[in-house]
Amino acid sequence: MRNFLATVYTYRLDPALVTELQTVATGLYQWIQPELPEDPCLLRPDGTPLLVTIAHERDAYLIVSQQEVDSLLSTVPGLALHRRE
């Protein structure tokens, strides 16, 4: 079995960072090495995942409560969410 190492970058999400991220990529699936760090994820303050991406597989998902779904849908009109069990 081979061992692989990865570098994990951690940032605090704030409006300035969101603006910066929007300047380097227009979609989640563009986050592939070597051009960009791979597979951005958003974590809650307690470390649990909110958004998980696997860019090279063109896969992303949210782990959210119904309250968070309702908030997303009211904040981002037209957002299409598909439930996957």
C-alpha positions, 0 to 999 in steps of 0.5 A, a space after each residue: 500500500 502506498 502512502 500519499 501526502 497532501 497539503 491542506 490549507 485552512 482559511 476563515 471564510 469572510 467577504 474578502 476571501 469570497 471576492 478573491 475566490 471568485 476572481 480565480 475560478 468561476 465554478 467548483 469543478 475548476 479547483 484541480 491541481 496544479 492550477 488551483 488547490 484541489 477540492 475546496 470544502 466549507 466547514 462549520 465552526 465545529 469542524 463538520 462539513 457543510 460543502 464537500 467537493 471532489 472536483 476531478 469527479 465533478 461531484 459536490 454535495 451539501 450536508 445541511 439541515 432543513 433550516 439551512 436548506 430554507 436559508 440557502 433557498 431564500 438567499 440564493 433565488 433559483 438555486 437548484 438542490 437535489 436531495 440524495 439519501 
